[in-house]
C-alpha cells in the first residue's frame, strides 16, 4: 500500500524551510514577470515606431502603421513622402505621425528645410523631428544654427510637436549640453539624441546630459533616445535613468519617446 503524505507526519524543520524558500522564490519570480511585462507594455506605448531605411517600400510603411495601431505605440516616424499615407492608414488610431526634416546630415539650406516642414505639416504630420545643424554648431556657428531651429519651430503650431535631433555621437559632452540648452531655449518640445545614421547613436551618457538640461528648465520638455536601442534591457536602462533624474512616473508619451524600429519585437517578447 503506497504511503500518503499524511502518513509521514509533519515535515521536518529543514523540509519546511526548503518548501517556504521554494514558495517565496516562485512568488518573487511571479512579481518579476509581472513587473517586466508591465515595464515592457509601458515602453511599447512610448515608441515612435520608425522606418527610415534606404530601401523602404510602401508595403513596409503599411505594415509599420498596422503594427503601430495594433500595439498602441506613441507614433510612427517615416520619411516625408510617406506622411500622407500614414495619416490615412492611422485615421482613428491614437498614434501620431512624425517625420524627419534636414535629415540625416543636418546641412540643408534653411529655405529647403522650411519647405520640407510646411509640406509635411500640410500632409498631416503632427510631429517634426528636425536635425540641428550639428557640424555648424560644433564649429561655433551658433547663430545660423539657432535661426534654423527657431524658424522651424515658428511654423509648427500647437498641438504640433517639435523634436530637435542633436546627433550626440558627433558632439562632445560640453557641446551636447550646449546644444540641448539651445534647443530648449528655442522652444523644442523634445530633445532627440540621434538620427541613427552615424557610428555612435544614443548613449546613456548623452541622455543623462540632456535630462539634466531638461530638469533645469521651467517648462515641460521631453527626451527621445534614438538609434541602437534594440533590447528590453536597453529600454529599461533609459527608463531607469529618466526616473533617477526626473522622478517616478515622469516618462509618459508627452515627455519620453524611444526612436526605434526593432525594439517593439523585443518588448513584445516580455509581455
C-alpha positions in Angstrom: 0.0 0.0 0.0 1.6 3.3 -1.0 2.3 5.8 1.7 0.4 9.1 1.8 1.9 12.4 2.8 -0.2 12.3 6.0 1.3 9.0 6.9 4.8 10.6 7.0 3.8 13.1 9.8 4.8 16.7 9.8 7.7 17.9 7.7 11.0 18.4 9.4 12.2 21.9 10.1 14.6 21.6 7.2 11.9 20.5 4.8 9.6 23.2 5.9 12.3 25.8 5.3 13.0 24.4 1.9 9.3 24.5 1.0 9.0 28.1 2.3 12.1 29.1 0.3 10.8 27.5 -2.8 7.3 29.2 -2.5 8.9 32.6 -1.8 11.1 32.1 -4.8 8.1 31.3 -7.0 6.3 34.4 -5.8 9.4 36.5 -6.4 9.5 35.2 -10.0 5.9 35.9 -10.5 6.3 39.5 -9.3 9.4 39.9 -11.5 7.5 38.6 -14.5 4.6 40.9 -13.9 6.9 43.8 -13.4 8.8 43.0 -16.6 5.6 42.7 -18.5 4.3 45.9 -17.2 7.5 47.7 -18.0 7.5 46.3 -21.5 4.0 47.4 -22.1 4.7 50.9 -20.8 7.8 51.1 -23.1 5.8 50.0 -26.1 3.4 52.9 -25.5 6.5 55.3 -25.7 7.9 54.0 -29.1 8.0 56.1 -32.2 7.9 53.1 -34.5 10.4 54.0 -37.2 11.2 53.2 -40.8 13.9 55.5 -42.1 15.6 52.8 -44.1 17.1 53.5 -47.5 15.2 50.6 -49.0 11.7 51.5 -47.6 8.7 50.4 -49.6 5.0 51.4 -49.5 4.1 47.9 -48.3 6.7 48.2 -45.5 5.1 51.5 -44.4 1.7 49.9 -44.5 2.9 47.1 -42.2 4.6 49.7 -39.9 1.3 51.5 -39.4 -0.6 48.3 -38.9 1.7 47.3 -36.1 1.7 50.7 -34.5 -2.1 50.7 -34.4 -2.3 47.1 -33.1 0.2 47.6 -30.3 -0.5 51.2 -29.4 2.8 52.9 -30.0 3.1 56.6 -29.5 3.7 57.4 -33.1 5.3 56.3 -36.4 8.3 58.1 -37.8 8.8 58.0 -41.5 10.4 59.8 -44.4 8.4 62.9 -45.6 7.0 61.3 -48.7 5.1 58.7 -46.6 3.4 61.2 -44.2 0.1 61.4 -46.1 -0.1 57.7 -46.5 0.4 57.2 -42.7 -2.1 59.8 -41.8 -4.7 57.9 -43.9 -3.8 54.5 -42.6 -3.8 55.6 -39.0 -7.1 57.6 -39.2 -9.0 56.9 -36.0 -6.0 55.4 -34.2 -4.3 57.1 -31.2 -0.9 57.1 -33.0 0.9 60.3 -34.0 2.7 60.7 -37.4 6.2 62.1 -37.2 8.6 62.8 -40.0 12.3 63.9 -40.3 13.5 67.2 -41.6 17.0 68.3 -42.5 17.8 64.6 -42.2 20.2 63.0 -41.7 23.2 65.3 -42.1 21.7 68.5 -40.9 23.2 70.5 -43.7 20.4 71.7 -45.8 19.6 75.3 -46.6 17.0 77.0 -44.4 14.7 77.6 -47.3 14.7 73.9 -48.2 14.1 72.9 -44.5 11.2 75.2 -44.2 9.6 74.0 -47.4 10.0 70.4 -46.2 8.4 71.3 -42.9 5.4 73.1 -44.5 4.8 70.2 -46.8 4.9 67.7 -44.0 2.5 69.7 -41.9 0.2 70.1 -44.9 0.3 66.3 -45.4 -0.8 65.8 -41.8 2.3 65.3 -39.8 1.8 66.4 -36.2 5.4 65.8 -35.1 8.5 67.2 -36.7 12.0 65.7 -35.9 14.5 68.3 -37.3 18.2 67.7 -37.3 20.1 70.5 -35.6 23.0 71.6 -37.9 25.4 69.9 -35.7 28.6 70.4 -37.7 27.9 74.1 -37.9 27.2 74.2 -34.2 30.3 72.2 -33.4 32.3 74.7 -35.4 31.0 77.6 -33.3 28.3 78.9 -35.7 25.6 79.2 -33.1 23.6 82.0 -34.7 22.7 80.3 -38.0 22.0 77.0 -36.1 19.6 78.8 -33.8 18.0 80.6 -36.8 17.1 77.3 -38.5 15.6 75.7 -35.4 13.7 78.8 -34.5 12.3 79.2 -38.0 11.1 75.6 -38.0 9.5 76.0 -34.5 7.7 79.1 -35.6 5.7 77.2 -38.2 4.7 74.3 -36.0 1.5 75.5 -34.4 0.3 73.7 -31.2 -0.5 70.9 -30.8 2.3 70.1 -33.2 5.4 68.7 -31.6 9.0 69.9 -32.4 11.7 67.4 -31.7 15.3 68.6 -32.2 17.9 66.0 -33.1 21.3 66.8 -31.7 23.3 63.9 -33.2 25.0 63.4 -29.9 27.5 60.9 -31.3 29.2 63.7 -33.2 29.4 66.1 -30.2 31.5 66.0 -27.0 29.7 66.3 -23.7 30.1 70.1 -23.4 28.6 70.5 -26.9 25.8 68.1 -26.1 24.8 70.2 -23.1 25.1 73.5 -25.0 23.1 72.2 -27.9 20.4 70.8 -25.6 20.2 74.2 -23.8 20.0 76.0 -27.1 17.1 73.7 -28.4 15.2 74.1 -25.1 15.6 77.8 -25.2 14.2 77.9 -28.7 11.1 76.1 -27.7 11.8 72.4 -28.5 9.2 70.0 -27.1 11.6 67.1 -27.2 15.4 66.7 -27.4 16.3 63.7 -29.6 19.7 62.1 -29.3 20.5 60.8 -32.8 19.5 60.1 -36.3 20.7 56.5 -36.1 22.7 57.2 -39.2 26.2 57.7 -37.6 28.6 55.4 -36.0 27.5 56.3 -32.5 23.8 56.7 -31.7 22.1 57.0 -28.4 24.1 56.5 -25.2 23.1 56.7 -21.6 25.8 59.3 -21.0 24.3 61.6 -23.6 20.8 61.0 -22.4 21.8 61.9 -18.8 23.2 65.3 -20.0 20.0 66.0 -21.9 17.9 65.1 -18.9 19.9 67.3 -16.7 19.2 70.2 -19.0 15.5 69.4 -19.1 15.4 69.1 -15.3 16.8 72.7 -15.1 14.2 74.3 -17.3 10.9 75.7 -16.0 8.7 74.1 -18.7 7.8 70.6 -19.8 10.4 69.2 -22.3 10.8 65.6 -23.3 13.6 63.3 -24.4 13.8 60.9 -27.3 16.7 58.4 -27.2 17.0 57.1 -30.7 19.3 54.8 -32.6 20.7 51.4 -31.4 18.0 50.8 -28.8 17.0 47.2 -29.6 16.5 45.2 -26.4 14.3 45.1 -23.3 17.4 45.8 -21.1 18.3 48.8 -23.3 14.8 50.2 -22.8 14.9 49.6 -19.1 18.2 51.4 -18.8 16.8 54.6 -20.3 13.6 54.4 -18.3 15.6 53.9 -15.1 17.8 56.9 -16.0 14.8 59.1 -16.6 13.3 58.1 -13.2 16.6 58.8 -11.5 16.9 62.3 -12.9 13.3 63.4 -13.3 11.5 61.3 -10.7 9.0 58.4 -10.8 6.2 58.4 -13.4 7.8 61.2 -15.4 8.2 59.1 -18.5 4.9 59.4 -20.4 4.1 60.0 -24.1 4.3 63.7 -23.6 7.8 63.5 -22.1 9.6 60.4 -23.3 9.9 58.5 -26.6 12.0 55.8 -28.0 13.0 56.2 -31.6 13.3 52.6 -32.7 12.5 50.1 -35.4 13.4 46.7 -33.8 12.6 47.4 -30.2 8.9 46.5 -30.5 9.6 42.8 -31.1 12.0 42.6 -28.1 9.4 44.3 -25.8 6.6 42.1 -27.0 8.6 39.0 -26.1 8.5 40.3 -22.5 4.7 40.7 -22.3 
